[in-house]
Structures are given as C-alpha cells and as structure tokens.
Amino acid sequence: MAVAQAAQHNREFFWRRLHTLSGVIPVGLFLLEHLFTNATALGGAAAFNEAVQAIQSLPLLHVIEFVFIFLPITYHGVFGLYVAFVSGYNANRYSFSRNVMFVLQRVTGIITFVFIIFHLWTTRFSGNAPSFDMVHELVTDNAYFAFMIVGVIAATFHFSNGLWSFAIHWGITVGRRAQRITAWVTMIIFVVLAAVGVASLIAFRMNV
Amino acid sequence: MSTTAEAVQQAQADSGRKVHLIIERQDTPDSEPYWEEFEVPYRPGMNVIACLMEIQRNPVNKKGEPVAPVTWEMNCLEEVCGACTMVINNKPRQACSALVDKLQQPIRIRPMRTFPVVRDLVVDRSRMFEALKRIKAWIPIDGTHDLGPGPRMSSEEQQIAYELSRCFTCGACVEACPNVNDKTSFIGPFAISQARLFNMHPTGKMNKEERLQALMGEGGIFECGNAQNCVEVCPKGIPLTTSIAAMNRQVTYRAIGAWLRK
C-alpha cells in the first residue's frame, strides 16, 4: 500500500522532470537546428534550398520527425499548458525581476504553443514542398510576417529563459552567484538567437 | 544629544501628528473582507504593533464610528517568533519590526491570504507545520539506551546550518510564492530549506532518504517554478533559492540512482 502510494506520488515528479528535460532535449536542440537551417537563407535562395535538400535526404525522416520532434514537442506543449494553468501569478503585487520572468516564461510558452500550431499548418502541413519561394510567399504578407517575428522572439525567449530554469530544476546551478551569471548568459543566448531568427525572416522577405 | 528645549519642541511637533492606517478586515473565516481606515496618534519610534494596540485601546475608525478592535497575533516582539507576520505595504513581514517612521503612509495592512484567515489579521498557518512533519524536519535521537554522542560537524557546515536554522516559520515565503495557491499542494520554500538543514546534519542524515522521498512526493519540490520571491521577502535573509537548488540536486541524484539500482 505504502509502496504503491509512493510510486503514485513519484509519478508527478517524473512527469515534471520529463517536462523540463524535453524542453532542452530534444525540443531545444531542434529549435537551434531549425534556426540555423533558416539562417542559410541569409546566403540566398540556393543556399537555403540546398540545406532543405540535405535534411530531406536523411534516412527515416518521418520516424525522426515523429519520435524526436512531434512527440516531445506535443508533450512539452500540452504539459506546459497545465503547468501555466496551475501556476499562480502575483507579479502585480511582487514585482521582483525574477517573478516577472516567471510570468513571461509562461506567457511566451502559450504564445509559442499557438505559434507552432499556426506555423506547422501553414508550412509543414500546407501540402506545399518546402522551399525558399514557399517561405518568401508567406512572409510577404505583412500580418504573417509580424506574427512570425512575435513567434520567433517568444520561442527564443522561452528557450533561453527555460535553460536558466532547467539548470536550477536539475540542481546544476545551486548558488546565488551561479544563478545570476546563468541569467546573464541565457539572456545573451536569447538576444543572439532572436537576432538570427529575425534576420532570417528578413532575408526570406527581401529575397536578395 | 538633544537639549530639553529641543525635546519639548519635538514633542509639540509630534503631538498633532497622526498615523493613517488602511486595514483589510474580515469578521469570520467565511465572511467577505472589507477595508477600514484608522488614524492613531503618532509616537516617535512606534511600530505597526503599537498602532494596532492604539486601535485596541480606542476602537474607533477614521470616520469616528466605534468598531470592533482589529485582531492580530503577536508574541516575541523582536522578530524571532513570526507570529505577527502580515502584509504591510505589499510586503509580507513582521509587524513588530515594521517601524512607522520607515513606512510610506497610508500604511496598508492585509492578512497573509495564502493561509486561511481566521479573523482580521489572524491567519491559520497549520499547513506550514504539516509541511514540516511531512519532510521530517527533526532529528530522531530517542532510543531505549544511550546512543552516545553523534558525529561532529565541520565549522563550515555549521555556518551554513546556522543560516538555515534561523527560519522561524513566519510564512512570508509561502505568502509571496506564486505556486502556493489553491490549484497546487506545494509545501512551500521554507520546508525545502528545512529538509536541506536536517539532511546536512550528521545525525539527521540518517533519515535523508525519507526527506527526499517526501520532496519527490505530492506538493514536493517540483512544484517550485523559480519565481524566487521567497528569497526576496525572507526577513532572515535565508538563501532559500540556494536551498531549493541544492535539494533539486539531491533529488536528481536520488531519482537517477534509485532507477539504476533497481
């Protein structure tokens, strides 16, 4: 009885830890891969199409997509909505900077969730073959372009700030100093990744 | 040193001064809260407790209506018991060490609503003691025979343990934590820090596994969302976020270790 109860109790611990882990591995890693593939657009349409072709030629692409991207991202997103729902929000009363980041982490998570669904629907599941021209067409629309910018910034913030939180959840950064330095480092990561993402979007739109 | 003339002058200047208080009141555990304003005569060096005592002595609100005196709890009056913790100007803190001269007026006082309110500023903090029981925040030394002295503690560890031992279960961290709410059963930052304190004690270590098990159980450490309000409001400056991260490390090792040993 007690053992069964203990196993039952540890289950939430397990799901929570799996949630923080999945945000970094593999979802975070995929985000990095995706951003850098897109950044090849800065080198022109041909460079991007070549990078897409390289990915398309991977063996068992559908299996890789499903196991390493679709499943973890769905788990992280859906469980994340639950986490955001059971969190309390009191930044109006306690406006300490970390508490504001706590709220932003949840807000950007929800924005990213909606963004990814829309993004997949208009690209991966649109029925069109992935190419520079396809993306160029999409981002020529002003509203679409603006939504992409918001989505890229939200996703890169959520990932970077999530790294900071991940390091605490797993007991990597323990001391105050370590956590403060990690906060700076992760914000630099955010700025760099957001810049890469936005620059790629501009490259797609400009079609240089 | 002030002269007699200066002291008299100061007393005259103070005599007309009032302290303006806005207090969130509640008559019974189930009734609706309401705000009530009070004005009490100022005295140099007075704290919030002195203001509340003044209301108790002369229970009349700002409008001049006689009302039931405001209820609150207090004990040590030197910030070591935690009984008089309330939210003063949006910060959970002890009323005894909240000096009127250092507070912006009007002084807004609320009970810590994260706990069930009994009446006015009195809250029921039993959940904190339940949390301490759950994580076994003690060192079992009772036996049928003398066990002799326990192992010694290094002075380095004593320093850390002393800091952690200053927790007086006041509830400020529980009040400020966004993840202590009615949707979770989070035990609160203080309990995690206490688990760390007793896990680092050479004799307390013998029950380390039980404490970690409790932290991995319902309402445990995984409910923490790293908002870090706890460390900002702790009146004793206890490194609560360091304690949480340190315990995160212990449960991570335990979880992976337990799985690999099976």
Contacts between the chains, C-beta under 8 A, distances in Angstrom:
chain1	res1	chain2	res2	distance
A	6	B	213	6.6
A	6	B	217	7.2
A	9	B	216	7.1
A	9	B	217	3.8
A	9	B	218	5.2
A	9	B	220	7.9
A	10	B	216	5.3
A	10	B	217	6.9
A	10	B	255	8.0
A	12	B	218	7.2
A	12	B	222	6.7
A	13	B	216	4.4
A	13	B	217	7.5
A	13	B	220	6.4
A	13	B	222	5.1
A	13	B	251	7.5
A	13	B	255	7.2
A	14	B	255	7.9
A	16	B	222	3.9
A	17	B	222	6.8
A	17	B	252	7.9
A	17	B	255	7.2
A	83	B	225	7.6
A	85	B	183	7.2
A	86	B	179	7.8
A	86	B	181	7.7
A	86	B	183	4.3
A	86	B	184	5.4
A	87	B	178	6.0
A	87	B	179	5.9
A	87	B	181	7.9
A	87	B	225	5.6
A	88	B	177	7.6
A	88	B	178	3.7
A	88	B	179	5.9
A	88	B	180	7.2
A	88	B	181	3.8
A	88	B	183	7.6
A	88	B	184	8.0
A	89	B	178	6.0
A	90	B	176	7.4
A	90	B	178	4.9
A	90	B	229	7.5
A	91	B	178	7.9
A	93	B	90	5.6
A	94	B	90	7.6
A	94	B	176	5.4
A	94	B	229	4.9
A	94	B	232	7.3
A	94	B	233	7.5
A	96	B	227	8.0
A	96	B	228	6.9
A	96	B	229	5.9
A	96	B	232	4.8
A	98	B	226	7.1
A	98	B	227	6.1
A	98	B	228	3.9
A	98	B	229	7.5
A	98	B	232	7.9
A	99	B	178	7.0
A	99	B	227	4.6
A	99	B	228	7.0
A	99	B	229	5.2
A	102	B	178	6.6
A	102	B	225	5.8
A	102	B	226	6.6
A	102	B	227	3.7
A	102	B	228	7.7
A	164	B	226	7.8
A	165	B	225	7.8
A	165	B	226	4.9
A	168	B	226	5.4
A	168	B	241	7.7
A	168	B	244	7.3
A	168	B	245	4.9
A	168	B	248	6.4
A	169	B	222	7.8
A	169	B	226	7.5
A	169	B	248	5.9
A	170	B	248	6.5
A	170	B	249	7.7
A	170	B	252	5.5
A	171	B	245	5.8
A	171	B	246	7.0
A	171	B	247	7.7
A	171	B	248	3.9
A	171	B	249	2.6
A	171	B	250	7.1
A	171	B	251	7.6
A	171	B	252	4.9
A	171	B	253	7.8
A	172	B	249	7.7
A	173	B	245	6.4
A	174	B	242	5.9
A	174	B	245	4.3
A	174	B	246	5.1
A	174	B	249	6.3
A	175	B	242	5.7
A	175	B	245	7.8
A	176	B	239	6.4
A	176	B	241	6.9
A	176	B	242	5.9
A	179	B	241	6.9
A	179	B	245	7.2
